[in-house]
Amino acid sequence: MPISVTTTLQLLLILAIPLLAFAWIIHKIERLTQRRLAERFGWRSIMWTGWLGTPIHELSHAVMCLIFRHRIDEISFFEPDEEAGRLGYVRHSFRHGKTFEELGNLFIGIAPLIGGSIALSGLLWMFYPDAVNVVGQAVQQTTRVDAIHGNALDRLVSMTTGLCRHVFSPEHLGSKRFFGFLYLVLCIGSHMAPSRSDYAGAKRGVLIFFALMFGATLMLAFVIQYNPQLTMWMEAAIGALVSLLILTVILCAVASALVHVVTHLFPVRFEHI
């Protein structure tokens, strides 16, 4: 049975939409949190979270630079500069005309989302390792032979609710461990969105990326049509990823909400920072 362009595009959207939605939501939460702190306590209050989030942000850029063979000309993991409006930076260069290096601009630009997600996953494993086991068990259930006839959306909802139910269980809420975890989530989540300059740099590799993604997705659509087991493994991997992304958004939203509640006790002293 031939694979249509429509089928390929649908599969591509299934892979891309959760990531794009995650990037947009995290960007909005970060901006709201930083603005709230800056309005109440001034620009330097951003460093209350930036001491951890900024090094992870810049390290993510640097790692992607190395992977895609970009030269790192200058780097600072944490160097607050109020006049420039930045907490750190990575300056890099590449050889124009080199497809691999051109493609790297996209991944270098969005690297903080990737690095931040990895850091938050590691944080979840450190504080609540049993929650990670919930995801692992759900993946095993998804890849069972009898799961192929089930509802993929139902399994995703079950995986996500199980993960959230464990993290936000009554025995965790209100504990010092939970609030410490939320603070570290706030530190990382408040600095994992790419900056405007990051997005500007990422545009250089977008067309190359989507061309490669379309070709790869076309081949993938052909393979999974004749391999149900691969389909289940793909569903399990995507489901686990989306569940973790949803949990990340919820945790960042909860941390941001707490910031808004606490800072409501203080007057607005700094406008349009």
C-alpha positions as CSV (number, residue, x, y, z in Angstrom):
1,M,0.0,0.0,0.0
2,P,1.6,3.3,-1.0
3,I,2.2,6.0,1.5
4,S,0.4,9.3,0.7
5,V,1.8,12.8,1.4
6,T,-1.2,13.4,3.6
7,T,-0.4,10.5,5.8
8,T,3.2,11.6,6.1
9,L,2.2,15.1,7.0
10,Q,-0.2,13.8,9.7
11,L,2.6,11.8,11.3
12,L,4.9,14.8,11.1
13,L,2.3,16.9,12.9
14,I,1.8,14.3,15.6
15,L,5.6,14.5,16.2
16,A,5.9,18.3,15.9
17,I,2.7,19.8,17.5
18,P,3.5,18.7,21.1
19,L,7.0,20.1,20.9
20,L,5.8,23.4,19.4
21,A,3.0,23.7,22.0
22,F,5.5,22.9,24.8
23,A,7.9,25.6,23.6
24,W,5.2,28.2,23.3
25,I,3.7,27.5,26.8
26,I,7.0,27.4,28.5
27,H,8.0,30.7,26.9
28,K,4.8,32.4,28.1
29,I,5.2,31.0,31.7
30,E,8.9,32.1,31.8
31,R,8.0,35.6,30.6
32,L,5.2,36.0,33.1
33,T,7.3,34.8,36.0
34,Q,10.3,37.0,35.2
35,R,8.2,40.1,34.7
36,R,6.4,39.5,37.9
37,L,9.6,39.3,39.9
38,A,11.2,42.3,38.1
39,E,8.1,44.5,38.6
40,R,8.2,43.9,42.4
41,F,11.9,43.6,43.1
42,G,13.8,44.9,40.1
43,W,15.8,43.3,37.3
44,R,18.3,41.7,39.6
45,S,15.7,39.5,41.2
46,I,15.8,37.4,38.1
47,M,19.1,36.1,39.5
48,W,17.2,34.4,42.3
49,T,16.4,31.7,39.7
50,G,19.1,32.5,37.2
51,W,22.0,31.2,39.3
52,L,20.9,27.7,38.2
53,G,18.8,28.2,35.1
54,T,21.2,30.4,33.2
55,P,24.2,28.0,33.4
56,I,21.9,25.1,32.2
57,H,20.6,27.4,29.4
58,E,24.1,28.4,28.2
59,L,25.5,24.9,28.6
60,S,22.8,23.6,26.4
61,H,23.8,26.0,23.7
62,A,27.5,25.1,24.1
63,V,26.8,21.3,23.8
64,M,24.8,21.8,20.6
65,C,27.6,23.9,19.2
66,L,30.1,21.1,19.8
67,I,27.7,18.5,18.3
68,F,27.1,20.5,15.1
69,R,30.8,21.6,14.8
70,H,30.3,25.2,15.5
71,R,33.2,27.1,16.9
72,I,32.6,28.6,20.3
73,D,34.2,32.1,20.2
74,E,33.2,33.3,23.6
75,I,31.1,31.9,26.5
76,S,29.9,33.0,29.9
77,F,27.7,30.6,31.9
78,F,26.6,33.3,34.4
79,E,27.5,37.0,33.9
80,P,24.6,39.3,34.8
81,D,24.5,42.4,32.7
82,E,21.5,44.6,33.4
83,E,22.3,47.1,30.6
84,A,22.4,44.3,28.0
85,G,19.5,42.5,29.6
86,R,21.3,39.1,29.8
87,L,22.6,36.8,32.4
88,G,25.0,34.7,30.2
89,Y,25.8,34.2,26.6
90,V,27.4,31.9,24.0
91,R,28.9,33.4,20.9
92,H,29.6,30.9,18.1
93,S,30.4,30.8,14.4
94,F,30.1,28.3,11.6
95,R,31.0,27.7,8.0
96,H,28.4,28.9,5.6
97,G,27.4,26.4,2.9
98,K,27.9,23.4,5.2
99,T,24.5,21.8,5.5
100,F,25.2,20.1,8.8
101,E,26.4,23.3,10.4
102,E,23.6,25.3,8.9
103,L,21.1,22.8,10.4
104,G,22.9,23.1,13.7
105,N,21.7,26.7,14.0
106,L,18.2,25.4,14.7
107,F,19.2,23.0,17.4
108,I,21.6,25.5,19.0
109,G,18.7,28.0,19.1
110,I,16.3,25.7,20.8
111,A,18.9,23.9,22.9
112,P,17.7,25.4,26.2
113,L,14.4,23.6,25.7
114,I,16.2,20.3,25.3
115,G,18.7,20.9,28.0
116,G,16.1,22.2,30.4
117,S,13.9,19.2,29.8
118,I,16.7,16.8,30.4
119,A,17.6,18.7,33.6
120,L,14.0,18.7,34.9
121,S,13.8,15.0,34.1
122,G,17.0,14.4,36.1
123,L,15.5,16.5,38.9
124,L,12.4,14.4,38.9
125,W,14.4,11.3,39.1
126,M,16.5,12.6,42.0
127,F,13.5,13.8,44.1
128,Y,10.8,11.3,43.0
129,P,12.4,8.2,41.4
130,D,9.1,6.3,41.8
131,A,7.5,8.7,39.4
132,V,10.0,7.7,36.7
133,N,9.0,4.1,37.3
134,V,5.4,5.0,36.6
135,V,6.4,6.1,33.2
136,G,8.5,3.0,32.6
137,Q,5.6,0.7,33.6
138,A,3.2,2.6,31.3
139,V,5.7,2.2,28.4
140,Q,5.8,-1.6,29.1
141,Q,2.1,-1.8,29.0
142,T,1.9,0.2,25.8
143,T,4.2,-2.2,24.0
144,R,2.3,-5.3,24.9
145,V,0.9,-7.1,21.9
146,D,-2.7,-6.7,23.1
147,A,-2.3,-2.9,23.4
148,I,-2.3,-2.4,19.6
149,H,-6.1,-2.4,19.5
150,G,-6.5,0.0,22.4
151,N,-7.0,3.7,22.4
152,A,-3.7,5.6,22.2
153,L,-5.2,8.8,23.7
154,D,-6.6,6.9,26.7
155,R,-3.2,5.4,27.3
156,L,-1.5,8.8,27.1
157,V,-4.1,10.3,29.5
158,S,-3.5,7.3,31.9
159,M,0.2,7.7,31.8
160,T,0.1,11.5,32.4
161,T,-2.5,11.3,35.2
162,G,-0.5,8.5,36.9
163,L,2.7,10.6,36.7
164,C,1.0,13.7,38.1
165,R,-0.9,11.8,40.7
166,H,2.4,10.5,42.1
167,V,4.2,13.8,42.1
168,F,1.3,15.7,43.6
169,S,0.3,13.0,46.1
170,P,-1.0,14.2,49.5
171,E,2.1,12.8,51.2
172,H,4.3,15.0,49.0
173,L,2.3,18.2,49.1
174,G,3.3,20.6,51.9
175,S,6.6,18.8,52.6
176,K,9.9,20.7,52.5
177,R,11.1,18.3,49.9
178,F,8.2,19.2,47.6
179,F,8.8,23.0,47.9
180,G,12.5,22.5,47.4
181,F,11.7,20.6,44.3
182,L,9.3,23.3,43.1
183,Y,11.9,26.0,43.7
184,L,14.5,24.1,41.6
185,V,11.9,23.5,38.9
186,L,11.2,27.3,38.9
187,C,15.0,28.0,38.6
188,I,15.3,25.7,35.6
189,G,11.9,26.4,34.0
190,S,12.2,30.2,34.2
191,H,15.3,30.1,32.0
192,M,14.7,27.3,29.6
193,A,12.9,29.2,26.9
194,P,15.1,30.4,24.0
195,S,15.7,34.2,23.8
196,R,14.8,36.4,20.8
197,S,18.3,36.1,19.6
198,D,18.2,32.3,19.9
199,Y,15.0,32.2,17.8
200,A,16.6,34.5,15.3
201,G,19.6,32.2,14.9
202,A,17.4,29.1,14.8
203,K,15.6,30.4,11.7
204,R,18.7,29.7,9.6
205,G,18.3,25.9,9.9
206,V,14.5,25.6,9.9
207,L,14.1,24.9,6.1
208,I,16.8,22.3,6.1
209,F,15.4,20.6,9.2
210,F,11.8,20.4,7.8
211,A,13.1,19.0,4.5
212,L,15.0,16.3,6.4
213,M,12.1,15.7,8.8
214,F,9.7,15.2,5.9
215,G,12.0,12.7,4.2
216,A,12.6,10.8,7.5
217,T,8.9,10.8,8.3
218,L,8.0,9.5,4.9
219,M,10.3,6.5,5.4
220,L,9.0,6.0,9.0
221,A,5.4,6.1,7.7
222,F,6.3,3.3,5.2
223,V,8.1,1.2,7.8
224,I,5.4,1.3,10.5
225,Q,2.7,0.4,8.0
226,Y,4.2,-3.1,7.9
227,N,5.5,-3.3,11.4
228,P,2.9,-3.0,14.1
229,Q,5.4,-3.6,16.9
230,L,7.4,-0.6,15.8
231,T,4.2,1.4,15.9
232,M,3.6,0.4,19.5
233,W,7.2,1.3,20.4
234,M,6.8,4.7,18.7
235,E,3.6,5.3,20.5
236,A,5.2,4.4,23.8
237,A,8.2,6.7,23.2
238,I,6.0,9.7,22.1
239,G,3.6,9.0,25.0
240,A,6.4,9.0,27.6
241,L,7.8,12.2,26.1
242,V,4.5,14.0,26.0
243,S,3.7,13.0,29.5
244,L,6.9,14.4,30.8
245,L,6.4,17.6,28.8
246,I,2.9,18.0,30.3
247,L,4.2,17.4,33.8
248,T,7.0,20.0,33.2
249,V,4.4,22.5,32.1
250,I,2.2,21.8,35.1
251,L,5.1,22.1,37.5
252,C,6.4,25.3,36.0
253,A,2.8,26.7,36.0
254,V,2.4,25.8,39.7
255,A,5.8,27.3,40.6
256,S,4.9,30.5,38.7
257,A,1.5,30.6,40.4
258,L,3.1,30.5,43.8
259,V,5.4,33.3,42.7
260,H,2.4,35.4,41.7
261,V,0.6,34.6,45.0
262,V,3.6,35.5,47.2
263,T,4.6,38.6,45.3
264,H,1.0,39.9,45.5
265,L,1.9,41.0,49.0
266,F,4.5,43.5,47.6
267,P,3.7,46.6,45.6
268,V,4.7,47.2,42.0
269,R,7.8,49.3,42.2
270,F,9.4,48.9,38.8
271,E,7.5,49.5,35.6
272,H,8.1,47.8,32.2
273,I,11.3,46.0,33.1
